[in-house]
Amino acid sequence: MRVKKVYAIYFSPTGTTEKTAIAVAEGTGIKFEKIDLTTCGARREYKHTFMKNELAIVGLPVYGGRLPKHIDDFFSGLHGSGSPAIALVVYGNRDYEDALIELKVRLEEHVFNVIAGAAFIGEHTFSKKIAGGRPDLKELDIAREFGRQAIKIVAQASSGTLYVKGDYPYIKQGFNPTGPMGPLTTFTNIVTTEDCTQCGLCAGECPWGAIDSDDYATIDYTKCMRCFRCIRICPSAAKKNISKEFDEALPFFEKMVSARKEPELFLAE
Ligand SMILES: Cc1cc2nc3c(=O)[nH]c(=O)nc-3n(C[C@H](O)[C@H](O)[C@H](O)COP(=O)(O)O)c2cc1C
């Protein structure tokens, strides 16, 4: 089957998933549209029924070895009709455990035919020392080549079974305080300094709607997922993670996940 249009659909608080999904889309060689569903507003508004000749490249970061919690609304606007899809997860060089298989299953529930899957590595949200600058140029080339291969599979029309790494039932989602990420997520403490100009960008761009729109310094920690988007995007660098415990635990974590991981690609046979 000939693909008429490609969509790069992603949730990407700090931009690494976005970069990777776009490289895969470029590799297809077909005109593509970017659909950024990082904010709650974008997810609320987006609805599309994909035709059989439209390819969806769907990218999400890995949080705690799974897809991020609280983003059911990411999927609620995506409706396939047996449409081809590529499942893509990006993780911070620790592990992606069951995130890729979870994404595959979720896309199948939304009537997509997942013909390829991949796990790429992106700079870790918590430290530039973990996979700093990744995905790098070589990996973006791998992502493009993966897009080229995936289009060939769709062209063959009779795609076979797709195997991806991961277990079902999934590992328990969330942040186990005794697990590798646990201490870091419990220790995060995002503060707003006096450099804040009240521009409100952080509240508008928070993927979880966790920042009070009347008082940008107030964060609802029952919603905040510690994605650090507010810290990264603040034009006055007024949001900071200030935590002695976090700073003390980080070097141990950096050491633990320092061995370089490489992208893993899965194509339907
Ligand atoms: C709350 C949280 C949990 C994370 N859990 C994992 C994990 O389990 N394994 C891993 O390798 N990276 C983990 N990461 C790192 C991200 O997956 C990684 O930095 C990714 O590139 C972020 O994607 P983005 O730039 O599109 O937001 C986590 C990051 C956050 C904020």
The ligand as an SDF file (V2000), in Angstrom:
LIG
                    3D

 31 33  0  0  0  0  0  0  0  0999 V2000
    9.8190   11.1510   35.8980 C   0  0  0  0  0  0  0  0  0  0  0  0
   10.8190   10.5880   34.9580 C   0  0  0  0  0  0  0  0  0  0  0  0
   11.0440    9.2240   34.9130 C   0  0  0  0  0  0  0  0  0  0  0  0
   11.9980    8.7010   34.0110 C   0  0  0  0  0  0  0  0  0  0  0  0
   12.1880    7.3480   33.9640 N   0  0  0  0  0  0  0  0  0  0  0  0
   13.1210    6.8320   33.1440 C   0  0  0  0  0  0  0  0  0  0  0  0
   13.3530    5.4170   33.0820 C   0  0  0  0  0  0  0  0  0  0  0  0
   12.6690    4.6130   33.6910 O   0  0  0  0  0  0  0  0  0  0  0  0
   14.3710    4.9620   32.2980 N   0  0  0  0  0  0  0  0  0  0  0  0
   15.1860    5.8200   31.6050 C   0  0  0  0  0  0  0  0  0  0  0  0
   16.1370    5.3550   30.9770 O   0  0  0  0  0  0  0  0  0  0  0  0
   14.9390    7.1560   31.5690 N   0  0  0  0  0  0  0  0  0  0  0  0
   13.9310    7.6830   32.3310 C   0  0  0  0  0  0  0  0  0  0  0  0
   13.6670    9.0300   32.3210 N   0  0  0  0  0  0  0  0  0  0  0  0
   14.4010    9.8870   31.3760 C   0  0  0  0  0  0  0  0  0  0  0  0
   13.5810   10.1910   30.1250 C   0  0  0  0  0  0  0  0  0  0  0  0
   12.9720    9.0320   29.6110 O   0  0  0  0  0  0  0  0  0  0  0  0
   14.4860   10.7800   29.0290 C   0  0  0  0  0  0  0  0  0  0  0  0
   15.2050   11.8660   29.5330 O   0  0  0  0  0  0  0  0  0  0  0  0
   13.7480   11.1830   27.7790 C   0  0  0  0  0  0  0  0  0  0  0  0
   14.7330   11.4750   26.8090 O   0  0  0  0  0  0  0  0  0  0  0  0
   12.8490   12.3990   27.9840 C   0  0  0  0  0  0  0  0  0  0  0  0
   12.0960   12.6310   26.8140 O   0  0  0  0  0  0  0  0  0  0  0  0
   11.6580   14.1010   26.3230 P   0  0  0  0  0  0  0  0  0  0  0  0
   12.9330   14.8790   26.0740 O   0  0  0  0  0  0  0  0  0  0  0  0
   10.9260   13.8670   25.0700 O   0  0  0  0  0  0  0  0  0  0  0  0
   10.8410   14.7200   27.3950 O   0  0  0  0  0  0  0  0  0  0  0  0
   12.7300    9.5720   33.1710 C   0  0  0  0  0  0  0  0  0  0  0  0
   12.4720   10.9450   33.2270 C   0  0  0  0  0  0  0  0  0  0  0  0
   11.5370   11.4500   34.1080 C   0  0  0  0  0  0  0  0  0  0  0  0
   11.2750   12.9160   34.1150 C   0  0  0  0  0  0  0  0  0  0  0  0
  1  2  1  0
  2  3  1  0
  2 30  2  0
  3  4  2  0
  4  5  1  0
  4 28  1  0
  5  6  2  0
  6  7  1  0
  6 13  1  0
  7  8  2  0
  7  9  1  0
  9 10  1  0
 10 11  2  0
 10 12  1  0
 12 13  2  0
 13 14  1  0
 14 15  1  0
 14 28  1  0
 15 16  1  0
 16 17  1  0
 16 18  1  0
 18 19  1  0
 18 20  1  0
 20 21  1  0
 20 22  1  0
 22 23  1  0
 23 24  1  0
 24 25  2  0
 24 26  1  0
 24 27  1  0
 28 29  2  0
 29 30  1  0
 30 31  1  0
M  END
$$$$
